[in-house]
Amino acid sequence: MKLYNTLSGKNEEFRPLNPAVVTYYSCGPTVYDYAHIGHARTYIFADILERVLRFNGFKVKRVMNITDVGHLTSDADSGEDKMEKGAKREKKSVWQIAEFYTNDFYEMLKLLNIRRPENITKATEYIPQMISLIKELEKKGFTYKTGDGLYFDTSRLTDYGKLTGKSFKDLVSSLKAGIRVEQVEGKKNITDFALWKFTPFRVIRQMEWESPWGKGFPGWHIECSAMAMAILGETIDIHTGGVDHIPIHHTNEIAQSEAATGKPFVRFWLHAGHLTVEGEKMSKSLGNFIRVAELAAKGYQPLALRYLFLTASYRREMNFTLAAFEGAQAAYLNLREIMAILKDSSRKAGRENLSVGKAVKAGNFRQAFTEAVSDDLNLAKALAVTWETVKSNLSPGDKYELLLSFDEVLGLDLKSAENDLQKAIPDNIRELVMKRQKLRAEKKFAEADEVREKIEKSGFEVIDTEKGTSVKKK
């Protein structure tokens, strides 16, 4: 199995540090507002990675955090805590905001058939671990104090910023060019970052804790390091997140973790690309902030969005358009209909004994699918293998079982398709459809055309596409 490692900038053979289990950490949401389809793309990618690991026989221990404190509105460690900002906006407590948007996030995962990681950690529940990690950094001389907090001194590290692929000088230049537009008074270097922020004078915060440095709250970056190491250990196999995390958040996670332990923090870093909407960055001000629940409310299938995201590399920037989404939905619904017909036909016909030739063909499909998903999650190729399987001359039962095994990775909930088979299509019509498909696979096109005429004379329309065949009432 090969994965593209952001740290090395190339595809690498993946082997876990401990053969018994893969340790895997995913950056989770900051729960101060609704999650949108850009977030959905990142979490679908993270879910599929876990599915592919399990498909390849690995056991996985995965952690995902819920950031419910400490994420400021500016990457320069200034500005308002996003949680406090959300509470003011909605005139609720910070704890109510956190609970509401955490539950909304979970609903999005459910709509998209994203499995929840076995370990979900809330930042507010790991404050003691964060303080202990900061103490270790202080003991080793990596910290200094300013008027507003305790900071990490990045000049103490010779390889700071290695995840970006830039030299320290170039990284500083890029930050000055606009990634961090503000500079906190007292910071020694523009790359330095807060480990612990003090509660500002005369400011009443809903979330604050006592610490050796004063009353306050943790920096955003220290949270992920502390939670990851508390459950997974000092060196973990895989860490995922959005590509926007590379220059600051993940770079700072590496710096503080490796400074504290003297060990590599993460062996494989994987990042999902940006999602634009109709060619523009998603934002509420542009009116293109799209939630999965809103798509569902308009009658769209949420899992069609998952299907759409499977058609492109997770690493590339992707542009969401309504036309592309509707095309993905048509293909997805077609696949569900085919699965329902296959299940129905196999139930009536029973399982056939695979001939040697067909057994080899089924094995080839399975191997091609496994090779695709194991090549840095090449889901577009895996989908192509899926449709090749649909159009093959394997029996309905063998196709159905093979496609179900593929869905362990794709996560399109194809097993439930048998429940929504169109009742308006009688059994005899479905049988004719399957007969025609078999004839076409055997290249008996004249006989297949005769079957098609029978179907159409019965008041049904046969629709052939690159993705397969479906039927509907005229």
PENOR-V875339 format. One record per run of one state. SS is the DSSP state (H for helix, E for strand, L for the rest). FROM is the first residue (numbers start at 1). TO is the last residue. If there is no record, write none. Layout:
((SS,FROM,TO) (SS,FROM,TO))
//
This chain:
((L,1,1) (E,2,5) (L,6,9) (E,10,13) (L,14,17) (E,18,18) (L,19,20) (E,21,26) (L,27,29) (E,30,30) (L,31,36) (H,37,55) (L,56,59) (E,60,67) (L,68,71) (E,72,72) (L,73,80) (E,81,81) (H,82,90) (L,91,93) (H,94,111) (L,112,118) (E,119,122) (H,123,125) (L,126,126) (H,127,139) (L,140,142) (E,143,145) (L,146,148) (E,149,152) (L,153,153) (H,154,156) (L,157,161) (H,162,164) (L,165,167) (H,168,179) (L,180,192) (E,193,198) (L,199,208) (E,209,209) (L,210,215) (E,216,218) (L,219,219) (H,220,232) (L,233,235) (E,236,242) (H,243,261) (L,262,265) (E,266,272) (L,273,274) (E,275,277) (L,278,279) (E,280,281) (L,282,291) (H,292,297) (L,298,301) (H,302,310) (L,311,317) (E,318,320) (L,321,321) (H,322,349) (L,350,355) (H,356,373) (L,374,374) (E,375,375) (L,376,378) (H,379,390) (L,391,395) (H,396,410) (L,411,413) (H,414,420) (L,421,426) (H,427,441) (L,442,444) (H,445,457) (L,458,459) (E,460,465) (L,466,467) (E,468,473) (L,474,474))
//
